[in-house]
Amino acid sequence: MKRYVKRSLSVVDKIVAVSNYTKQSVTKTFGDFDIEVIYNSIDTKKFRPLKIRVGNKMRIFFAGNLIKRKGADLLPKIMEKLGEDYVLYYTSGLRTKRIFRQKNMFPLGRLSEKELIEEYNKCDIILFPTRLEGFAYVVAEAMACGKPVVTTNCSSLPELIENGKNGYLCEMNDINDFVEKIKILWENRELREKMGKANRKKVLEKFSVDRMSSEYVKIYEGLLSKK
């Protein structure tokens, strides 16, 4: 595949990457190309804070395929250490139907967009122990819904989450680190709300549809003027 991708990159008029991490990965793999970063966008009219609250326990949500790259194998270990005062609801994703058997883990199956937005809003925090993301849609969608995020300090995640400001970045595969950060958020409601508001603000400023569209329009206008 590599030689065909590189050949394509060498003849195109413009290359756009969805994150700085993706840009760096392309450069590292294929060489020095002129690449512009335009972040993917989130529909902030659909993905928005809603007043939904369910139960008295700490409600955690994971969305995505239950595969190793997404860190799904870490979920039972994290929840075992957290104990029964914490509950995790998780989707099956598009390609996986795995079910975890722990008492504090509840499968939701595949969700519609409306159901997904509701689940983002039902939870207290998003847990996303991924190992690799070109652009983490789950994190950005959760941010748009005004939720704090506990995720991994890797790939493109630091471009969305500033550690301690709008969520926490944990060391990859470090179960204790994820557990510690989740407990910090559960014990401090004010901090959760503060991080959630910061996330909503960041999405509106950096990941809106209007911003992404205008940046692509500039690229097309520039290319057309050269033609």
C-alpha angles and dihedrals in degrees: 000000000000098000092050092048091048091049089052092048091053095057104039122103095226139009121208124190124197093222141009088252090057090048091052091047092052091048092048093049103037106021136252111335131160101257127175122203118226114168120225114254136236124215097240092187090064100030101056140126115285128185101248125137127171127188133335101268125092103273115209125186132204122185126188145058113320094240134129094252089060091049093245091145089064095056098081091046092051093046092047090057093045093053134206096313086075125060129194125205115194139181126229094227125216098294107029135064100180119149125204116216101212117122094234095050121084125189119221099183119211114343133207117234090259091051091047092054090049092052092050088054097044093058131080095217141001118240114201113163094176125162100206136017131166087194119349106226092178091058094045092048091050090049090052088054090054099250129141115240132217107197144141127290095235146100112348098346096097087059089064104029125049107201111250094003108073099358141327132285111209130196112265114268092000102137094183092053092054092046093049094050093047091052091049090056094045092053094050115053092173090057091050091052093045092051091045092054091047090053094051090049093049093051092050090051102040111017106037123131091238093055095047092046094050091050092052091047090055090053093050092046090051093049093046092050090055091051 
